[in-house]
C-alpha cells in the first residue's frame, strides 16, 4: 500500500470473549501482563474524553476531508473505550479492585481536562489546547500500536493479543488525525512542544502507578513491581525498552514532524484484514 493513500476510517464493532482469559495472560509474566493491563483501566476514560472533545471540535473544521477523518476517529476511539472496558470488567470479576485507579483517571479527564464554563473565543481556545494534548498522546499511541504489531507476544492469550493488535492497528491507521486537526485549528509550534512536555511525564506516571497498583491488587500473585523485571522483559521484547521510548520523543520536537513517519500503514491494514474480531465485525 502507498503510505500516501488516504484511508477512509471506520469503526469496527468488535467483541471479545474473556471467559477463558487467565489472570497472567502472558504466561509466567505477571508484571508484563499487568503493565499492559494498565491500558484497560487507563484508556477508556481518556478515549471517551477524546470522543467528546473531538465532537466539540467538529463545528470548527472547515475542511471536508478532515471532518470525515475526525468522524472516523471518533467512531474508532469510542469502540476502543468499549473494548477495554470489557477487559477491565473481567479484571474486576476476577478479584482485582480496579475502581480506585479508574476513579483517578476520571478525575484527570473529567475534572482537570474536562469542559469549563467558557464561551466564545475562550471556549475555542480551551478546545484547541486540549486537541494539542490529544495530538501528543496520539504520537505515543501510534508508536505503541506499531510496537504491539511487531512484539514477540505470540505465546500470550490469543483473544487478548487480538484486542491489543486490533487496537494498535487502528492507532497506526488514524495516527495523523489529531495532529492534522491541531494544525488545522492552530498549529503553533510552541503549543505543540508544550503539550508534549506535559504529556510525557503524565503518561509515564500513569503506567508506573498502574503497574504497581495492579501488581499489589492481584489476588493470585500479589507482589511489587520491580525495575529489574521490566528491564529483563524489555530486553526480550515483551515491553518497549526505555531507549525505544526516549527515541520516540525526539521527532515530535522537529518542525518538520510528520505522524506518517511513525508506524507502517500497510502492516496495520493487513492485520485488520486478518484480525478475528475485526473480521467477525465486518461479517456482521
Secondary structure, DSSP 8 states (H G I E B T S, - for coil): --TTS-------------TT--SSSSTT-HHHHHHHHHHHHHHHHHHHHHHHHHHHHHTT---HHHHHHHHHHHHHHHHHHHHHHHHHHHHHHTT---HHHHHHHHIIIIIISS--S--HHHHHHHHHHHHHHHHHHHHHHHHHHHHHHHS--TTS-HHHHHHHHHHHHHHHHTTTHHHHHHHHHT--HHHHHHHHHHHHHHHHHHHHHHHHHHHHH-TTS-----HHHHHHHHHTTSS--HHHHHHHHHGGGSTT--GGGSS-HHHHHHHHHH-HHHHHHHH-
